[in-house]
Amino acid sequence: MSLVLIRRETCGLCELAVGMLEAIGQHDVEQRYLEDDPALETQYGWRIPVLRDTASGRELDWPFDGVKVSEFLHAY
């Protein structure tokens, strides 16, 4: 499973999401910034932060916590 956190550079909720992911041991999550990719900006806009499983295409929108992330990771 390859996880990507779609976020903005200056986003308090995004920073909370990064900290929460690190706290539950998800240190290898790639971060993609809307500011760097107009297509991401169009697709996600103000939905961020969004955790995306690139293998399956599933997404978990904020708000999420450790329990929701664990359920998301083990759903399949």
Sequence and secondary structure as in RCSB ss.txt:
>XXXX:A:sequence
MSLVLIRRETCGLCELAVGMLEAIGQHDVEQRYLEDDPALETQYGWRIPVLRDTASGRELDWPFDGVKVSEFLHA
Y
>XXXX:A:secstr
  EEEEE SS HHHHHHHHHHHHTT    EEEEGGG HHHHHHHTTS SEEEETTT  EEESS  HHHHHHHHT 
 
